[in-house]
Amino acid sequence: MSVSTTLRDVIGLDRELPRLSTATLVLIDFQNTYCEGVMALPGADRALDAAARLLERARAAGTPVVHVINDGGEGTPYDIRAEIGQIEPRVAAREGEAVVVKGFPNSFHETDLLETLRKLDAGPDLVLAGFMTHMCVQFTAQGAFNLGYRPTVVAEACATRPLAAPGGEPISAEQLHAAALTTIGDLFGLVAARVDDLPA
């Protein structure tokens, strides 16, 4: 099967992965809710291990780190006042690292993420990882692109869940993950398959 030329190639956007040391790392919704219960993701543990390696590399390189968490309200699976809504310990924020609270899939929408990035003098390169690939990671990459940033998503440090397609047929988590990354790579950003693919 032949494939189409990406929109990035059509309009002449580059494909060079950023150096981690000159980027800003944005970790999206690495909350406990994705490890248990109704929102548990099949690939959460694998993605968290990869994100922990990414975070370790970023901290060692002096890369600014921003943590984004979703607040769905008290009593929900995204209740940041409860353990279920807290950041998973492997990638928890350290003192001095910004934490941005959001209520929409696009981490820039009605939050102070843009202001936070400006205070960090971030840009243009943002490295993104998180949950879920097809939802908050994809829409944050699009939001970053629309604001003039150059986002790169680290595929192995993201995960999503299986869903039913409009016709009712099951779509596996792996298929949905790949589709979301393909959408991002078509225009909104670059995709690094592995943490180690990013140069220091």
N, C-alpha and C positions, 0 to 999 in steps of 0.2 A: 504494500500500500504506500502510495506517495503521500508526503505531508506538505502542508502549505508553508510558505515563508512567514516567519513571525513578523508581527507589526514592528517590533524593535528593529529588525533588519530592514524592513521596508523604509522606515523613516530615519535610519542611520544611527540608532543608539548603540553604544558600545556594549561589549560582553565581558569586560575585564573585571574579575572579582576584586573587591576592595581589600586593602590591608586592614587587618583588625585593629592595629595600633593607631590608625588615622580615622576610624569609624566610631560610631556610637552604637552600643548594643541596647536593643529594646526587647525585653522579655515579656511576653504577652500571656496573661491568664494561666500561669503555671500554678493553679490552685488545687487544693486537696480534692475538690469536688470531682475532678477528672480521674481520680484514682479509685473511687468507690461509689456505689449507689447508682442512681438513674443516669448520671452523666459519665460514668466510667468509660474510658477509651481503651480499646484493645492494645494500642501501642504506647500507652502513657508511660510505662516504666522505662521502655527503651528510649523514648524521646527525652525523658527527664535525665537519664544518664548522659545522653549526648549534650543536653543543655547545661548540665553541671560541668562537663569538660569545656564547653564553649565559654561559660562564665569564668571558669578558672583561668583560661587563656586570656580572656579580656582583662581580668583584674591584674594578671601578671604583666600585661602590656600597657597598663595605665589607661585602658579604654573606659570612657564614661559609660555607666550602666544605668538604665532606667527600667524599673519594674512597673508593669501595668496590670491591674487587677479589676475584675468585673464585680460590681455590686448590684445584685438582683433584688436586694431588700431583705428585711428581717424574715427569717423562717424559710427562705428559698435555698436551693442548692448553691446559690452564689452569695450567701450571707457572709460578708466580710467581718461581721462581729462575732462569728462562730468559727470553730475549727475548720469546718467544711470549706469556708471561703478564704482561708489563709493560704499564703504561698507555701508550696511543698518545701520541706526543709532542705532538700538538695540544692535548691536555687533561691533560697530565702535572701532577702535584701540585707546588706550590711549597713552599719551606721554610715551616713553620708550619701548613700545611694537613693535616688529619688524614687518614690512610689506614687504612681498616678492612678486615680480611681476613675473608672468609666462606667457607662451604662448602656453603650451601644457597641456594635461590632467594630466600627471604625474608632480606633483608640484616640483619634484627634477630635472626634465629634463631642462638643460640649464638655471638654476636659481642658486641663492646663498642660497637655503634652507638648504642644507647639511652644508655649512659653518656657517650659522646662528645657526643651532642646535649645532654644535661643539663649537661655542663661548658661548652658553648657558650651555655647559656641559650636554646636554640632552642625555637621553637614560638609558636603552633601551626602556622604555615605552613612546609611543606617543599616545595621545588621539585625534582622528580625528572627525570632524563634518563638514558638508557643503553641497554645491550644485555642481553638481548633483550626486546622489548616484551612478548611473550606469556609470558615466563618471569620473569626476575628483576625487571624493572620492575613488572610486574603484581603479583607477590607481595610486593614491598617496599611498594608502594602500599597493598595490603591490610593488611600488617603495621603500617604507619604509622597507618592508619585505626583499627585495632583497639587501638592504644596511645593514641588520643586526639588524634593529629596531624591536620592538614588538608593532605593531599598534593595537589600539582598536577603533572601530567606534561606535559612539553613534547613534543608529538607529533613535530615535525620533527627533534628531537634524539634520537630513538629509532629502532631498526630491528630486524627479525627475519628469519627465513629461511622458504623454502617447505617445506611438509611434506605428507605424505599424510594424508588424513582417515581415520577408522576404516574406511570402506568402500573405501579405496584411491584415491579420486579426489584429484587434486592440489589443494592449497590454496596460493595464491600468497603470497609474503611480504607483499604489500600487503593482501590479505584478512585474513591472520592479524594483522597490525599493527592494522588497523581493528577487528577483533573484540576484541583485547585492550584497546584504548583505549575501546571501547564498554562493555566489562565494567567497567573502572575508572570511567568516567563515570556508570554506572548507580548506583553507590553509593560506592565507596571514595575517590574524589577528583575533582578537576576536571581538565579537559584543555585546555591552551592549544595551539592549532594551530601557532603560530609563536613563536619567541623574542621577537619584537617585540611580541607580544600582551600580554606581561607589563609592567605599568606599572613605572616606575622607583621 
